[in-house]
Amino acid sequence: MRPAIRPAVAADQPALVALDEVCFGSSAWSTVAWATEFDRLAEDRVILVADEGSVVGYVVLLVPPVALDVVELLRIAVTPAERRTGIGGQLMTAALARCAGRTVLLEVAAGNESAVELYGGFGFEEISRRRGYYAGGEDAVIMRWRESV
Ligand SMILES: CC(C)(COP(=O)(O)OP(=O)(O)OC[C@H]1O[C@@H](n2cnc3c(N)ncnc32)[C@H](O)[C@@H]1OP(=O)(O)O)[C@@H](O)C(=O)NCCC(=O)NCCS
C-alpha cells in the first residue's frame, strides 16, 4: 500500500517521538523537542507524515515566512522495515512541492549514503562541508536545492 502524505496533527506526536527514536537512537529528538516543533507549526515549521494507518515516515522543514530566506530540511526518516520502497521519495516530493521559488538547505553526514543518494536524486548539490563535524570525525555535507525553472 502506498502511504498517504499529509500534514502532521497534534495526535501524531507520540508516533513521531517513537519513530524518531527507532530511526535516530541516541540522536533522536526528545518529547520536549518534538513538542516545540509542533508548537512552531503556525510559525515556521512544516511536518509531513507518511500514513498507512500508522505513521511510517516523516519530514520536518523550517520554512521562514520571509520568502527570500532559505528553507531548511531538518529531518526525514522512514521506518526501517519500509525503507527502499519509495516512501522517502514520496515525502521529498511533497516537501519540495511546498518550496516553490525557495532555496532549500540541509546538512547530512557524509557517510549517510541512503540520505545523500536520496537528496542527490532530487537535485540537491553539495555546496560546502563542515570537516570533522560529527563525533568520530565524519564530515557534515551541506547540500542546496533550488527549484529549476
Ligand atoms: C534516507 C531515508 C529517509 C530514505 O528513505 P526511503 O524510503 O528508503 O527512500 P526511497 O525508497 O524513497 O528511495 C529513494 C532514493 O533514495 C536513494 N536511496 C534510498 N536508500 C538508499 C540506500 N540504502 N542506498 C543507496 N541509495 C538509497 C536511492 O536513490 C533511491 O532511489 P531508487 O530506490 O530508485 O534507487 C531512509 O533511509 C531513512 O529513514 N534513513 C534513516 C534516517 C536518516 O538518516 N535520515 C536522513 C538524515 S535527517
The ligand as a Gaussian input file, in Angstrom:
#p B3LYP/6-31G(d) Opt

LIG

0 1
 C       17.126000       8.330000       3.938000
 C       15.761000       7.621000       4.033000
 C       14.733000       8.627000       4.571000
 C       15.362000       7.163000       2.616000
 O       14.012000       6.694000       2.685000
 P       13.475000       5.526000       1.726000
 O       12.022000       5.443000       1.905000
 O       14.284000       4.284000       1.945000
 O       13.840000       6.124000       0.295000
 P       13.209000       5.667000      -1.108000
 O       12.834000       4.221000      -1.066000
 O       12.143000       6.626000      -1.492000
 O       14.455000       5.825000      -2.057000
 C       14.592000       6.962000      -2.903000
 C       16.017000       7.006000      -3.426000
 O       16.917000       7.280000      -2.351000
 C       18.157000       6.573000      -2.597000
 N       18.358000       5.560000      -1.570000
 C       17.493000       5.234000      -0.567000
 N       18.044000       4.292000       0.222000
 C       19.269000       4.014000      -0.307000
 C       20.329000       3.135000       0.065000
 N       20.221000       2.342000       1.147000
 N       21.459000       3.136000      -0.679000
 C       21.589000       3.933000      -1.753000
 N       20.604000       4.798000      -2.171000
 C       19.469000       4.833000      -1.448000
 C       18.009000       5.902000      -3.947000
 O       18.455000       6.826000      -4.922000
 C       16.509000       5.722000      -4.013000
 O       16.008000       5.603000      -5.327000
 P       15.930000       4.127000      -6.004000
 O       15.261000       3.240000      -4.999000
 O       15.150000       4.379000      -7.232000
 O       17.350000       3.711000      -6.243000
 C       15.846000       6.368000       4.948000
 O       16.942000       5.572000       4.539000
 C       15.971000       6.666000       6.424000
 O       14.979000       6.829000       7.135000
 N       17.220000       6.733000       6.941000
 C       17.437000       6.958000       8.387000
 C       17.167000       8.385000       8.770000
 C       18.147000       9.336000       8.110000
 O       19.347000       9.097000       8.077000
 N       17.615000      10.465000       7.578000
 C       18.421000      11.463000       6.896000
 C       19.077000      12.399000       7.801000
 S       17.907000      13.501000       8.566000

